[in-house]
Amino acid sequence: MAKTKIEKIASIEEEIKQLENKKKRLIQEQKEQERNPYCFSVGGVGVKIEFAEGGPSLQETLTAFLIRQKSGL
């Protein structure tokens, strides 16, 4: 059975509401990621740094990385 004009309008309005909700959710997710210093973008690629509990600190990890780079490893 074909939709009436009123049903089509209601359907379109529902789609608009869903898109607006999705837009709000995506904006909120973007804001949350901007606050996290361990999430950033490199060349358009999202990067999230995570560390294991009880593992080395960021400073220790970066120091070890720089030492390896300097020694050519």
Predicted model as a PDB file, atoms N, CA, C, CB and O in Angstrom, pLDDT in the B-factor column:
MODEL        1                                                                  
ATOM      1  N   MET A   1       0.843  -1.179   0.000  1.00 74.00           N  
ATOM      2  CA  MET A   1       0.000   0.000   0.000  1.00 74.00           C  
ATOM      3  C   MET A   1       0.891   1.245   0.000  1.00 74.00           C  
ATOM      4  CB  MET A   1      -0.960  -0.004   1.223  1.00 74.00           C  
ATOM      5  O   MET A   1       1.837   1.344   0.781  1.00 74.00           O  
ATOM      6  N   ALA A   2       0.580   2.174  -0.870  1.00 84.00           N  
ATOM      7  CA  ALA A   2       1.369   3.391  -1.004  1.00 84.00           C  
ATOM      8  C   ALA A   2       1.167   4.301   0.206  1.00 84.00           C  
ATOM      9  CB  ALA A   2       0.996   4.131  -2.296  1.00 84.00           C  
ATOM     10  O   ALA A   2       0.088   4.349   0.795  1.00 84.00           O  
ATOM     11  N   LYS A   3       2.230   5.018   0.559  1.00 85.00           N  
ATOM     12  CA  LYS A   3       2.161   5.948   1.683  1.00 85.00           C  
ATOM     13  C   LYS A   3       1.423   7.207   1.256  1.00 85.00           C  
ATOM     14  CB  LYS A   3       3.576   6.297   2.202  1.00 85.00           C  
ATOM     15  O   LYS A   3       1.500   7.657   0.113  1.00 85.00           O  
ATOM     16  N   THR A   4       0.722   7.736   2.205  1.00 92.00           N  
ATOM     17  CA  THR A   4       0.068   9.020   1.952  1.00 92.00           C  
ATOM     18  C   THR A   4       1.106  10.125   2.074  1.00 92.00           C  
ATOM     19  CB  THR A   4      -1.119   9.257   2.941  1.00 92.00           C  
ATOM     20  O   THR A   4       2.214   9.899   2.561  1.00 92.00           O  
ATOM     21  N   LYS A   5       0.744  11.306   1.635  1.00 93.00           N  
ATOM     22  CA  LYS A   5       1.648  12.445   1.743  1.00 93.00           C  
ATOM     23  C   LYS A   5       2.054  12.704   3.186  1.00 93.00           C  
ATOM     24  CB  LYS A   5       0.999  13.687   1.156  1.00 93.00           C  
ATOM     25  O   LYS A   5       3.213  13.003   3.474  1.00 93.00           O  
ATOM     26  N   ILE A   6       1.105  12.588   4.069  1.00 94.00           N  
ATOM     27  CA  ILE A   6       1.369  12.828   5.493  1.00 94.00           C  
ATOM     28  C   ILE A   6       2.337  11.781   6.037  1.00 94.00           C  
ATOM     29  CB  ILE A   6       0.051  12.811   6.304  1.00 94.00           C  
ATOM     30  O   ILE A   6       3.228  12.105   6.823  1.00 94.00           O  
ATOM     31  N   GLU A   7       2.164  10.536   5.622  1.00 94.00           N  
ATOM     32  CA  GLU A   7       3.075   9.471   6.069  1.00 94.00           C  
ATOM     33  C   GLU A   7       4.479   9.691   5.509  1.00 94.00           C  
ATOM     34  CB  GLU A   7       2.543   8.084   5.637  1.00 94.00           C  
ATOM     35  O   GLU A   7       5.468   9.461   6.205  1.00 94.00           O  
ATOM     36  N   LYS A   8       4.571  10.136   4.247  1.00 94.00           N  
ATOM     37  CA  LYS A   8       5.881  10.418   3.659  1.00 94.00           C  
ATOM     38  C   LYS A   8       6.580  11.539   4.412  1.00 94.00           C  
ATOM     39  CB  LYS A   8       5.738  10.786   2.177  1.00 94.00           C  
ATOM     40  O   LYS A   8       7.775  11.458   4.696  1.00 94.00           O  
ATOM     41  N   ILE A   9       5.824  12.592   4.734  1.00 95.00           N  
ATOM     42  CA  ILE A   9       6.402  13.721   5.476  1.00 95.00           C  
ATOM     43  C   ILE A   9       6.858  13.263   6.855  1.00 95.00           C  
ATOM     44  CB  ILE A   9       5.377  14.878   5.606  1.00 95.00           C  
ATOM     45  O   ILE A   9       7.933  13.645   7.317  1.00 95.00           O  
ATOM     46  N   ALA A  10       6.044  12.447   7.508  1.00 95.00           N  
ATOM     47  CA  ALA A  10       6.420  11.933   8.832  1.00 95.00           C  
ATOM     48  C   ALA A  10       7.673  11.079   8.741  1.00 95.00           C  
ATOM     49  CB  ALA A  10       5.269  11.115   9.446  1.00 95.00           C  
ATOM     50  O   ALA A  10       8.538  11.139   9.615  1.00 95.00           O  
ATOM     51  N   SER A  11       7.770  10.291   7.689  1.00 94.00           N  
ATOM     52  CA  SER A  11       8.950   9.448   7.486  1.00 94.00           C  
ATOM     53  C   SER A  11      10.194  10.299   7.271  1.00 94.00           C  
ATOM     54  CB  SER A  11       8.742   8.509   6.291  1.00 94.00           C  
ATOM     55  O   SER A  11      11.252  10.011   7.830  1.00 94.00           O  
ATOM     56  N   ILE A  12      10.071  11.330   6.476  1.00 95.00           N  
ATOM     57  CA  ILE A  12      11.201  12.236   6.218  1.00 95.00           C  
ATOM     58  C   ILE A  12      11.609  12.952   7.504  1.00 95.00           C  
ATOM     59  CB  ILE A  12      10.835  13.272   5.121  1.00 95.00           C  
ATOM     60  O   ILE A  12      12.797  13.096   7.791  1.00 95.00           O  
ATOM     61  N   GLU A  13      10.614  13.402   8.277  1.00 96.00           N  
ATOM     62  CA  GLU A  13      10.919  14.072   9.538  1.00 96.00           C  
ATOM     63  C   GLU A  13      11.648  13.135  10.501  1.00 96.00           C  
ATOM     64  CB  GLU A  13       9.632  14.595  10.185  1.00 96.00           C  
ATOM     65  O   GLU A  13      12.548  13.560  11.226  1.00 96.00           O  
ATOM     66  N   GLU A  14      11.264  11.880  10.505  1.00 96.00           N  
ATOM     67  CA  GLU A  14      11.930  10.894  11.367  1.00 96.00           C  
ATOM     68  C   GLU A  14      13.377  10.690  10.924  1.00 96.00           C  
ATOM     69  CB  GLU A  14      11.169   9.547  11.344  1.00 96.00           C  
ATOM     70  O   GLU A  14      14.278  10.599  11.758  1.00 96.00           O  
ATOM     71  N   GLU A  15      13.597  10.618   9.614  1.00 96.00           N  
ATOM     72  CA  GLU A  15      14.959  10.483   9.100  1.00 96.00           C  
ATOM     73  C   GLU A  15      15.802  11.696   9.471  1.00 96.00           C  
ATOM     74  CB  GLU A  15      14.942  10.297   7.578  1.00 96.00           C  
ATOM     75  O   GLU A  15      16.971  11.558   9.831  1.00 96.00           O  
ATOM     76  N   ILE A  16      15.218  12.870   9.386  1.00 96.00           N  
ATOM     77  CA  ILE A  16      15.940  14.096   9.755  1.00 96.00           C  
ATOM     78  C   ILE A  16      16.312  14.054  11.234  1.00 96.00           C  
ATOM     79  CB  ILE A  16      15.082  15.358   9.448  1.00 96.00           C  
ATOM     80  O   ILE A  16      17.431  14.414  11.600  1.00 96.00           O  
ATOM     81  N   LYS A  17      15.385  13.617  12.087  1.00 96.00           N  
ATOM     82  CA  LYS A  17      15.681  13.516  13.522  1.00 96.00           C  
ATOM     83  C   LYS A  17      16.824  12.544  13.769  1.00 96.00           C  
ATOM     84  CB  LYS A  17      14.433  13.070  14.304  1.00 96.00           C  
ATOM     85  O   LYS A  17      17.709  12.811  14.581  1.00 96.00           O  
ATOM     86  N   GLN A  18      16.804  11.402  13.059  1.00 97.00           N  
ATOM     87  CA  GLN A  18      17.869  10.405  13.231  1.00 97.00           C  
ATOM     88  C   GLN A  18      19.216  10.966  12.786  1.00 97.00           C  
ATOM     89  CB  GLN A  18      17.543   9.124  12.438  1.00 97.00           C  
ATOM     90  O   GLN A  18      20.236  10.742  13.438  1.00 97.00           O  
ATOM     91  N   LEU A  19      19.213  11.699  11.664  1.00 96.00           N  
ATOM     92  CA  LEU A  19      20.458  12.298  11.184  1.00 96.00           C  
ATOM     93  C   LEU A  19      20.971  13.361  12.148  1.00 96.00           C  
ATOM     94  CB  LEU A  19      20.253  12.907   9.798  1.00 96.00           C  
ATOM     95  O   LEU A  19      22.176  13.458  12.380  1.00 96.00           O  
ATOM     96  N   GLU A  20      20.065  14.156  12.710  1.00 96.00           N  
ATOM     97  CA  GLU A  20      20.475  15.172  13.679  1.00 96.00           C  
ATOM     98  C   GLU A  20      21.060  14.513  14.926  1.00 96.00           C  
ATOM     99  CB  GLU A  20      19.282  16.074  14.060  1.00 96.00           C  
ATOM    100  O   GLU A  20      22.061  14.987  15.465  1.00 96.00           O  
ATOM    101  N   ASN A  21      20.444  13.427  15.387  1.00 96.00           N  
ATOM    102  CA  ASN A  21      20.969  12.704  16.546  1.00 96.00           C  
ATOM    103  C   ASN A  21      22.344  12.118  16.240  1.00 96.00           C  
ATOM    104  CB  ASN A  21      19.999  11.588  16.970  1.00 96.00           C  
ATOM    105  O   ASN A  21      23.245  12.162  17.077  1.00 96.00           O  
ATOM    106  N   LYS A  22      22.497  11.572  15.038  1.00 96.00           N  
ATOM    107  CA  LYS A  22      23.792  11.008  14.645  1.00 96.00           C  
ATOM    108  C   LYS A  22      24.847  12.112  14.591  1.00 96.00           C  
ATOM    109  CB  LYS A  22      23.686  10.292  13.272  1.00 96.00           C  
ATOM    110  O   LYS A  22      25.979  11.914  15.035  1.00 96.00           O  
ATOM    111  N   LYS A  23      24.483  13.256  14.055  1.00 96.00           N  
ATOM    112  CA  LYS A  23      25.410  14.393  13.975  1.00 96.00           C  
ATOM    113  C   LYS A  23      25.835  14.827  15.376  1.00 96.00           C  
ATOM    114  CB  LYS A  23      24.757  15.581  13.220  1.00 96.00           C  
ATOM    115  O   LYS A  23      27.019  15.066  15.618  1.00 96.00           O  
ATOM    116  N   LYS A  24      24.875  14.932  16.304  1.00 95.00           N  
ATOM    117  CA  LYS A  24      25.197  15.313  17.681  1.00 95.00           C  
ATOM    118  C   LYS A  24      26.147  14.301  18.317  1.00 95.00           C  
ATOM    119  CB  LYS A  24      23.913  15.433  18.519  1.00 95.00           C  
ATOM    120  O   LYS A  24      27.097  14.673  19.006  1.00 95.00           O  
ATOM    121  N   ARG A  25      25.873  12.996  18.073  1.00 95.00           N  
ATOM    122  CA  ARG A  25      26.708  11.944  18.654  1.00 95.00           C  
ATOM    123  C   ARG A  25      28.133  12.018  18.099  1.00 95.00           C  
ATOM    124  CB  ARG A  25      26.097  10.552  18.376  1.00 95.00           C  
ATOM    125  O   ARG A  25      29.101  11.888  18.849  1.00 95.00           O  
ATOM    126  N   LEU A  26      28.262  12.225  16.788  1.00 93.00           N  
ATOM    127  CA  LEU A  26      29.590  12.305  16.172  1.00 93.00           C  
ATOM    128  C   LEU A  26      30.360  13.523  16.671  1.00 93.00           C  
ATOM    129  CB  LEU A  26      29.467  12.356  14.646  1.00 93.00           C  
ATOM    130  O   LEU A  26      31.566  13.444  16.904  1.00 93.00           O  
ATOM    131  N   ILE A  27      29.663  14.653  16.836  1.00 91.00           N  
ATOM    132  CA  ILE A  27      30.315  15.857  17.362  1.00 91.00           C  
ATOM    133  C   ILE A  27      30.792  15.606  18.790  1.00 91.00           C  
ATOM    134  CB  ILE A  27      29.347  17.073  17.318  1.00 91.00           C  
ATOM    135  O   ILE A  27      31.902  15.991  19.157  1.00 91.00           O  
ATOM    136  N   GLN A  28      29.946  14.956  19.594  1.00 89.00           N  
ATOM    137  CA  GLN A  28      30.316  14.639  20.980  1.00 89.00           C  
ATOM    138  C   GLN A  28      31.525  13.706  21.018  1.00 89.00           C  
ATOM    139  CB  GLN A  28      29.125  13.995  21.725  1.00 89.00           C  
ATOM    140  O   GLN A  28      32.434  13.899  21.826  1.00 89.00           O  
ATOM    141  N   GLU A  29      31.539  12.694  20.146  1.00 87.00           N  
ATOM    142  CA  GLU A  29      32.677  11.772  20.101  1.00 87.00           C  
ATOM    143  C   GLU A  29      33.955  12.510  19.705  1.00 87.00           C  
ATOM    144  CB  GLU A  29      32.402  10.620  19.114  1.00 87.00           C  
ATOM    145  O   GLU A  29      35.026  12.257  20.257  1.00 87.00           O  
ATOM    146  N   GLN A  30      33.829  13.421  18.747  1.00 84.00           N  
ATOM    147  CA  GLN A  30      34.992  14.195  18.310  1.00 84.00           C  
ATOM    148  C   GLN A  30      35.515  15.050  19.456  1.00 84.00           C  
ATOM    149  CB  GLN A  30      34.636  15.082  17.100  1.00 84.00           C  
ATOM    150  O   GLN A  30      36.725  15.133  19.669  1.00 84.00           O  
ATOM    151  N   LYS A  31      34.607  15.686  20.194  1.00 81.00           N  
ATOM    152  CA  LYS A  31      35.019  16.519  21.327  1.00 81.00           C  
ATOM    153  C   LYS A  31      35.712  15.686  22.401  1.00 81.00           C  
ATOM    154  CB  LYS A  31      33.807  17.241  21.927  1.00 81.00           C  
ATOM    155  O   LYS A  31      36.700  16.126  22.989  1.00 81.00           O  
ATOM    156  N   GLU A  32      35.196  14.482  22.657  1.00 76.00           N  
ATOM    157  CA  GLU A  32      35.803  13.602  23.658  1.00 76.00           C  
ATOM    158  C   GLU A  32      37.213  13.207  23.244  1.00 76.00           C  
ATOM    159  CB  GLU A  32      34.942  12.346  23.867  1.00 76.00           C  
ATOM    160  O   GLU A  32      38.118  13.147  24.077  1.00 76.00           O  
ATOM    161  N   GLN A  33      37.396  12.938  21.960  1.00 72.00           N  
ATOM    162  CA  GLN A  33      38.718  12.554  21.487  1.00 72.00           C  
ATOM    163  C   GLN A  33      39.678  13.729  21.511  1.00 72.00           C  
ATOM    164  CB  GLN A  33      38.632  11.982  20.084  1.00 72.00           C  
ATOM    165  O   GLN A  33      40.874  13.543  21.733  1.00 72.00           O  
ATOM    166  N   GLU A  34      39.175  14.941  21.287  1.00 73.00           N  
ATOM    167  CA  GLU A  34      40.042  16.114  21.316  1.00 73.00           C  
ATOM    168  C   GLU A  34      40.577  16.362  22.716  1.00 73.00           C  
ATOM    169  CB  GLU A  34      39.292  17.345  20.815  1.00 73.00           C  
ATOM    170  O   GLU A  34      41.667  16.912  22.873  1.00 73.00           O  
ATOM    171  N   ARG A  35      39.835  15.969  23.721  1.00 74.00           N  
ATOM    172  CA  ARG A  35      40.270  16.179  25.101  1.00 74.00           C  
ATOM    173  C   ARG A  35      41.330  15.169  25.525  1.00 74.00           C  
ATOM    174  CB  ARG A  35      39.079  16.099  26.041  1.00 74.00           C  
ATOM    175  O   ARG A  35      42.094  15.421  26.457  1.00 74.00           O  
ATOM    176  N   ASN A  36      41.376  14.031  24.846  1.00 78.00           N  
ATOM    177  CA  ASN A  36      42.306  12.980  25.225  1.00 78.00           C  
ATOM    178  C   ASN A  36      43.660  13.235  24.561  1.00 78.00           C  
ATOM    179  CB  ASN A  36      41.752  11.585  24.832  1.00 78.00           C  
ATOM    180  O   ASN A  36      43.769  13.181  23.336  1.00 78.00           O  
ATOM    181  N   PRO A  37      44.697  13.515  25.369  1.00 80.00           N  
ATOM    182  CA  PRO A  37      45.999  13.793  24.761  1.00 80.00           C  
ATOM    183  C   PRO A  37      46.620  12.585  24.081  1.00 80.00           C  
ATOM    184  CB  PRO A  37      46.941  14.306  25.801  1.00 80.00           C  
ATOM    185  O   PRO A  37      47.594  12.725  23.340  1.00 80.00           O  
ATOM    186  N   TYR A  38      46.076  11.417  24.318  1.00 83.00           N  
ATOM    187  CA  TYR A  38      46.620  10.213  23.698  1.00 83.00           C  
ATOM    188  C   TYR A  38      45.916   9.867  22.388  1.00 83.00           C  
ATOM    189  CB  TYR A  38      46.514   9.047  24.657  1.00 83.00           C  
ATOM    190  O   TYR A  38      46.221   8.841  21.781  1.00 83.00           O  
ATOM    191  N   CYS A  39      44.976  10.712  21.942  1.00 81.00           N  
ATOM    192  CA  CYS A  39      44.310  10.532  20.651  1.00 81.00           C  
ATOM    193  C   CYS A  39      44.642  11.736  19.777  1.00 81.00           C  
ATOM    194  CB  CYS A  39      42.755  10.368  20.823  1.00 81.00           C  
ATOM    195  O   CYS A  39      44.455  12.885  20.178  1.00 81.00           O  
ATOM    196  N   PHE A  40      45.127  11.456  18.604  1.00 80.00           N  
ATOM    197  CA  PHE A  40      45.447  12.531  17.686  1.00 80.00           C  
ATOM    198  C   PHE A  40      45.423  11.992  16.265  1.00 80.00           C  
ATOM    199  CB  PHE A  40      46.819  13.154  18.019  1.00 80.00           C  
ATOM    200  O   PHE A  40      45.257  10.793  16.040  1.00 80.00           O  
ATOM    201  N   SER A  41      45.588  12.883  15.328  1.00 83.00           N  
ATOM    202  CA  SER A  41      45.539  12.518  13.919  1.00 83.00           C  
ATOM    203  C   SER A  41      46.887  12.809  13.272  1.00 83.00           C  
ATOM    204  CB  SER A  41      44.406  13.278  13.190  1.00 83.00           C  
ATOM    205  O   SER A  41      47.480  13.865  13.491  1.00 83.00           O  
ATOM    206  N   VAL A  42      47.359  11.860  12.477  1.00 88.00           N  
ATOM    207  CA  VAL A  42      48.600  12.041  11.718  1.00 88.00           C  
ATOM    208  C   VAL A  42      48.274  11.782  10.253  1.00 88.00           C  
ATOM    209  CB  VAL A  42      49.751  11.080  12.232  1.00 88.00           C  
ATOM    210  O   VAL A  42      47.963  10.656   9.864  1.00 88.00           O  
ATOM    211  N   GLY A  43      48.347  12.819   9.459  1.00 91.00           N  
ATOM    212  CA  GLY A  43      48.060  12.668   8.038  1.00 91.00           C  
ATOM    213  C   GLY A  43      46.645  12.180   7.770  1.00 91.00           C  
ATOM    214  O   GLY A  43      46.415  11.439   6.814  1.00 91.00           O  
ATOM    215  N   GLY A  44      45.706  12.582   8.594  1.00 89.00           N  
ATOM    216  CA  GLY A  44      44.322  12.186   8.414  1.00 89.00           C  
ATOM    217  C   GLY A  44      43.987  10.822   9.003  1.00 89.00           C  
ATOM    218  O   GLY A  44      42.852  10.360   8.883  1.00 89.00           O  
ATOM    219  N   VAL A  45      44.956  10.176   9.636  1.00 90.00           N  
ATOM    220  CA  VAL A  45      44.730   8.863  10.244  1.00 90.00           C  
ATOM    221  C   VAL A  45      44.641   9.043  11.754  1.00 90.00           C  
ATOM    222  CB  VAL A  45      45.870   7.853   9.864  1.00 90.00           C  
ATOM    223  O   VAL A  45      45.536   9.627  12.365  1.00 90.00           O  
ATOM    224  N   GLY A  46      43.579   8.550  12.352  1.00 89.00           N  
ATOM    225  CA  GLY A  46      43.393   8.641  13.788  1.00 89.00           C  
ATOM    226  C   GLY A  46      44.345   7.715  14.520  1.00 89.00           C  
ATOM    227  O   GLY A  46      44.495   6.549  14.156  1.00 89.00           O  
ATOM    228  N   VAL A  47      44.991   8.244  15.560  1.00 87.00           N  
ATOM    229  CA  VAL A  47      45.951   7.467  16.340  1.00 87.00           C  
ATOM    230  C   VAL A  47      45.534   7.538  17.797  1.00 87.00           C  
ATOM    231  CB  VAL A  47      47.414   7.991  16.145  1.00 87.00           C  
ATOM    232  O   VAL A  47      45.263   8.620  18.318  1.00 87.00           O  
ATOM    233  N   LYS A  48      45.481   6.404  18.448  1.00 89.00           N  
ATOM    234  CA  LYS A  48      45.168   6.354  19.870  1.00 89.00           C  
ATOM    235  C   LYS A  48      46.270   5.544  20.555  1.00 89.00           C  
ATOM    236  CB  LYS A  48      43.743   5.726  20.128  1.00 89.00           C  
ATOM    237  O   LYS A  48      46.505   4.381  20.226  1.00 89.00           O  
ATOM    238  N   ILE A  49      46.932   6.182  21.509  1.00 84.00           N  
ATOM    239  CA  ILE A  49      48.019   5.528  22.221  1.00 84.00           C  
ATOM    240  C   ILE A  49      47.463   4.922  23.500  1.00 84.00           C  
ATOM    241  CB  ILE A  49      49.173   6.525  22.530  1.00 84.00           C  
ATOM    242  O   ILE A  49      46.742   5.578  24.252  1.00 84.00           O  
ATOM    243  N   GLU A  50      47.800   3.686  23.730  1.00 84.00           N  
ATOM    244  CA  GLU A  50      47.381   3.016  24.953  1.00 84.00           C  
ATOM    245  C   GLU A  50      48.592   2.343  25.579  1.00 84.00           C  
ATOM    246  CB  GLU A  50      46.254   1.982  24.671  1.00 84.00           C  
ATOM    247  O   GLU A  50      49.486   1.879  24.871  1.00 84.00           O  
ATOM    248  N   PHE A  51      48.622   2.292  26.886  1.00 78.00           N  
ATOM    249  CA  PHE A  51      49.711   1.662  27.602  1.00 78.00           C  
ATOM    250  C   PHE A  51      49.149   0.584  28.522  1.00 78.00           C  
ATOM    251  CB  PHE A  51      50.521   2.706  28.402  1.00 78.00           C  
ATOM    252  O   PHE A  51      48.077   0.736  29.108  1.00 78.00           O  
ATOM    253  N   ALA A  52      49.884  -0.484  28.630  1.00 83.00           N  
ATOM    254  CA  ALA A  52      49.475  -1.562  29.517  1.00 83.00           C  
ATOM    255  C   ALA A  52      49.651  -1.124  30.964  1.00 83.00           C  
ATOM    256  CB  ALA A  52      50.284  -2.847  29.233  1.00 83.00           C  
ATOM    257  O   ALA A  52      50.579  -0.384  31.292  1.00 83.00           O  
ATOM    258  N   GLU A  53      48.754  -1.585  31.820  1.00 88.00           N  
ATOM    259  CA  GLU A  53      48.894  -1.267  33.240  1.00 88.00           C  
ATOM    260  C   GLU A  53      50.178  -1.906  33.760  1.00 88.00           C  
ATOM    261  CB  GLU A  53      47.654  -1.761  34.056  1.00 88.00           C  
ATOM    262  O   GLU A  53      50.481  -3.058  33.451  1.00 88.00           O  
ATOM    263  N   GLY A  54      50.916  -1.152  34.542  1.00 90.00           N  
ATOM    264  CA  GLY A  54      52.155  -1.669  35.097  1.00 90.00           C  
ATOM    265  C   GLY A  54      53.316  -1.605  34.114  1.00 90.00           C  
ATOM    266  O   GLY A  54      54.431  -2.006  34.447  1.00 90.00           O  
ATOM    267  N   GLY A  55      53.068  -1.106  32.907  1.00 88.00           N  
ATOM    268  CA  GLY A  55      54.122  -0.998  31.905  1.00 88.00           C  
ATOM    269  C   GLY A  55      54.912   0.279  32.095  1.00 88.00           C  
ATOM    270  O   GLY A  55      54.651   1.040  33.027  1.00 88.00           O  
ATOM    271  N   PRO A  56      55.871   0.520  31.224  1.00 88.00           N  
ATOM    272  CA  PRO A  56      56.678   1.740  31.340  1.00 88.00           C  
ATOM    273  C   PRO A  56      55.843   2.980  31.073  1.00 88.00           C  
ATOM    274  CB  PRO A  56      57.861   1.693  30.374  1.00 88.00           C  
ATOM    275  O   PRO A  56      54.821   2.920  30.390  1.00 88.00           O  
ATOM    276  N   SER A  57      56.289   4.108  31.619  1.00 86.00           N  
ATOM    277  CA  SER A  57      55.583   5.381  31.419  1.00 86.00           C  
ATOM    278  C   SER A  57      55.849   5.891  30.001  1.00 86.00           C  
ATOM    279  CB  SER A  57      56.030   6.443  32.479  1.00 86.00           C  
ATOM    280  O   SER A  57      56.708   5.365  29.293  1.00 86.00           O  
ATOM    281  N   LEU A  58      55.112   6.905  29.605  1.00 83.00           N  
ATOM    282  CA  LEU A  58      55.321   7.503  28.288  1.00 83.00           C  
ATOM    283  C   LEU A  58      56.742   8.040  28.172  1.00 83.00           C  
ATOM    284  CB  LEU A  58      54.301   8.630  28.033  1.00 83.00           C  
ATOM    285  O   LEU A  58      57.393   7.876  27.140  1.00 83.00           O  
ATOM    286  N   GLN A  59      57.217   8.681  29.237  1.00 91.00           N  
ATOM    287  CA  GLN A  59      58.574   9.233  29.219  1.00 91.00           C  
ATOM    288  C   GLN A  59      59.610   8.120  29.036  1.00 91.00           C  
ATOM    289  CB  GLN A  59      58.856  10.014  30.521  1.00 91.00           C  
ATOM    290  O   GLN A  59      60.540   8.261  28.242  1.00 91.00           O  
ATOM    291  N   GLU A  60      59.449   7.022  29.764  1.00 91.00           N  
ATOM    292  CA  GLU A  60      60.392   5.905  29.636  1.00 91.00           C  
ATOM    293  C   GLU A  60      60.348   5.308  28.229  1.00 91.00           C  
ATOM    294  CB  GLU A  60      60.079   4.817  30.681  1.00 91.00           C  
ATOM    295  O   GLU A  60      61.382   4.966  27.656  1.00 91.00           O  
ATOM    296  N   THR A  61      59.141   5.189  27.684  1.00 88.00           N  
ATOM    297  CA  THR A  61      58.981   4.618  26.348  1.00 88.00           C  
ATOM    298  C   THR A  61      59.620   5.517  25.293  1.00 88.00           C  
ATOM    299  CB  THR A  61      57.492   4.403  26.030  1.00 88.00           C  
ATOM    300  O   THR A  61      60.317   5.037  24.400  1.00 88.00           O  
ATOM    301  N   LEU A  62      59.378   6.831  25.402  1.00 90.00           N  
ATOM    302  CA  LEU A  62      59.957   7.754  24.428  1.00 90.00           C  
ATOM    303  C   LEU A  62      61.481   7.809  24.571  1.00 90.00           C  
ATOM    304  CB  LEU A  62      59.354   9.162  24.600  1.00 90.00           C  
ATOM    305  O   LEU A  62      62.197   7.868  23.572  1.00 90.00           O  
ATOM    306  N   THR A  63      61.967   7.790  25.792  1.00 94.00           N  
ATOM    307  CA  THR A  63      63.419   7.790  26.014  1.00 94.00           C  
ATOM    308  C   THR A  63      64.056   6.558  25.372  1.00 94.00           C  
ATOM    309  CB  THR A  63      63.741   7.832  27.530  1.00 94.00           C  
ATOM    310  O   THR A  63      65.067   6.667  24.678  1.00 94.00           O  
ATOM    311  N   ALA A  64      63.466   5.394  25.604  1.00 93.00           N  
ATOM    312  CA  ALA A  64      63.996   4.165  25.009  1.00 93.00           C  
ATOM    313  C   ALA A  64      63.938   4.236  23.481  1.00 93.00           C  
ATOM    314  CB  ALA A  64      63.211   2.936  25.519  1.00 93.00           C  
ATOM    315  O   ALA A  64      64.855   3.777  22.801  1.00 93.00           O  
ATOM    316  N   PHE A  65      62.864   4.807  22.947  1.00 92.00           N  
ATOM    317  CA  PHE A  65      62.736   4.934  21.494  1.00 92.00           C  
ATOM    318  C   PHE A  65      63.838   5.836  20.933  1.00 92.00           C  
ATOM    319  CB  PHE A  65      61.345   5.494  21.121  1.00 92.00           C  
ATOM    320  O   PHE A  65      64.483   5.499  19.940  1.00 92.00           O  
ATOM    321  N   LEU A  66      64.045   6.985  21.583  1.00 94.00           N  
ATOM    322  CA  LEU A  66      65.057   7.918  21.098  1.00 94.00           C  
ATOM    323  C   LEU A  66      66.459   7.329  21.197  1.00 94.00           C  
ATOM    324  CB  LEU A  66      64.987   9.221  21.879  1.00 94.00           C  
ATOM    325  O   LEU A  66      67.291   7.556  20.319  1.00 94.00           O  
ATOM    326  N   ILE A  67      66.722   6.579  22.250  1.00 95.00           N  
ATOM    327  CA  ILE A  67      68.035   5.928  22.398  1.00 95.00           C  
ATOM    328  C   ILE A  67      68.233   4.911  21.267  1.00 95.00           C  
ATOM    329  CB  ILE A  67      68.158   5.226  23.796  1.00 95.00           C  
ATOM    330  O   ILE A  67      69.313   4.820  20.683  1.00 95.00           O  
ATOM    331  N   ARG A  68      67.175   4.151  20.970  1.00 94.00           N  
ATOM    332  CA  ARG A  68      67.277   3.173  19.866  1.00 94.00           C  
ATOM    333  C   ARG A  68      67.501   3.875  18.536  1.00 94.00           C  
ATOM    334  CB  ARG A  68      66.005   2.303  19.789  1.00 94.00           C  
ATOM    335  O   ARG A  68      68.294   3.420  17.711  1.00 94.00           O  
ATOM    336  N   GLN A  69      66.797   4.989  18.329  1.00 92.00           N  
ATOM    337  CA  GLN A  69      66.960   5.727  17.079  1.00 92.00           C  
ATOM    338  C   GLN A  69      68.376   6.282  16.954  1.00 92.00           C  
ATOM    339  CB  GLN A  69      65.935   6.866  16.992  1.00 92.00           C  
ATOM    340  O   GLN A  69      68.981   6.232  15.883  1.00 92.00           O  
ATOM    341  N   LYS A  70      68.898   6.811  18.057  1.00 93.00           N  
ATOM    342  CA  LYS A  70      70.229   7.412  18.028  1.00 93.00           C  
ATOM    343  C   LYS A  70      71.310   6.358  17.811  1.00 93.00           C  
ATOM    344  CB  LYS A  70      70.495   8.173  19.325  1.00 93.00           C  
ATOM    345  O   LYS A  70      72.319   6.618  17.157  1.00 93.00           O  
ATOM    346  N   SER A  71      71.091   5.167  18.366  1.00 92.00           N  
ATOM    347  CA  SER A  71      72.103   4.110  18.210  1.00 92.00           C  
ATOM    348  C   SER A  71      71.947   3.357  16.891  1.00 92.00           C  
ATOM    349  CB  SER A  71      72.018   3.126  19.375  1.00 92.00           C  
ATOM    350  O   SER A  71      72.757   2.485  16.576  1.00 92.00           O  
ATOM    351  N   GLY A  72      70.925   3.685  16.131  1.00 83.00           N  
ATOM    352  CA  GLY A  72      70.754   3.065  14.819  1.00 83.00           C  
ATOM    353  C   GLY A  72      70.033   1.736  14.832  1.00 83.00           C  
ATOM    354  O   GLY A  72      70.043   1.018  13.832  1.00 83.00           O  
ATOM    355  N   LEU A  73      69.408   1.395  15.942  1.00 70.00           N  
ATOM    356  CA  LEU A  73      68.685   0.113  16.018  1.00 70.00           C  
ATOM    357  C   LEU A  73      67.288   0.219  15.478  1.00 70.00           C  
ATOM    358  CB  LEU A  73      68.630  -0.383  17.440  1.00 70.00           C  
ATOM    359  O   LEU A  73      66.552  -0.767  15.471  1.00 70.00           O  
TER     360      LEU A  73                                                      
ENDMDL                                                                          
END                                                                             
